[in-house]
Amino acid sequence: MSSTLNLSLTDELRAFIDANCGDGTMYATPSEFIRDLLRNKKEQQDAVNIRQAILDGYQDAIQGRTTPFSGSLTSFRRAFPSF
């Protein structure tokens, strides 16, 4: 699925985009460059959220807020392969 977004840019931002697109750069078009920037930003935000969840989990463990696990880790990994 594709969607279009129109942006108004300052001359400085447009020059930055143009300097990073075209011959001799990693990106053939401004769209490729902007999509990559957005993907990188999303990955950074996802990493921040994951780090916070890990820290929250450590705090729960420190405070004794745990639940015993009596299942099989192998079965758990098969049921949730992304973990």
Protein Blocks (a to p, Z undefined) as FASTA:
>chain_A
ZZdddddddfklmmmmmmmgcehiabfbfklmmmmmmmmmmmmmmmmmmmmmmmmmmmmm
mnopacddfbdfklmmmmmmmZZ
